[in-house]
Amino acid sequence: DAGVTQTPRHEVAEKGQTIILKCEPVSGHNDLFWYRQTKIQGLELLSYFRSKSLMEDGGAFKDRFKAEMLNSSFSTLKIQPTEPKDSAVYLCASSLEQGAVFFGKGTRLTVV
Amino acid sequence: TQTVSQSDAHVTVFEGDSVELRCNYSYGGSIYLSWYIQHHGHGLQFLLKYYSGNPVVQGVNGFEAEFSKSDSSFHLRKASVHWSDSAVYFCAVREYSNYQLIWGSGTKLIIKP
């Protein structure tokens, strides 16, 4: 029973680099979320897709963060260019409408 | 504005004790409430949810939560905690009508031996 799969688990980037994080949601789920998690800010919503349509693009994160969902089984989050303040854990999650939300194990990003 | 409040940043109990983790929300529409657990270094895992019916809902690993409309609360309880319950617990509210999912700030449960 495959849950949400995120790759890579760890990423180290130099300031200014472009990085792409990947997510495979639970098969059949039509909602997909990208979150950033830090100890100070907690969970911050970056993007939300419903049936592959972008419903929420994260407001303050719009300028350097771009999430895409080219098909129902794969999503990417691109950060371009990276900055040290982007160091955090990035979580992908999926759900059926109104259902329980299933999270991946996350990608820990360190920007140096 | 919808809010979810978890007033306790940390709760410390001894193994075998009972515990209650508090969650209060402010929202007037149709919602459902849920609890999630996050062990260190992992993503969040679903514990339980409530949307109607019996206000006491059972979850995994002996957890239960009780919905109270009058108190705008959805507190999580466990009768006897185990060391493996050490984690951060998040309360969340989701509207029926749209996608909005509002998260509490989390409560770290610390279990002393």
Interface residues (C-beta under 8 A of the other chain):
Chain A: V4 D31 F33 G42 L43 L45 Y48 R50 M55 E56 L91 A93 Q98 A100 V101 F102 F103 G104 K105 G106
Chain B: Y32 S34 Y36 H42 G43 L44 Q45 F46 K49 Y51 F90 A92 R94 Y96 Y99 L101 W103 S105 G106
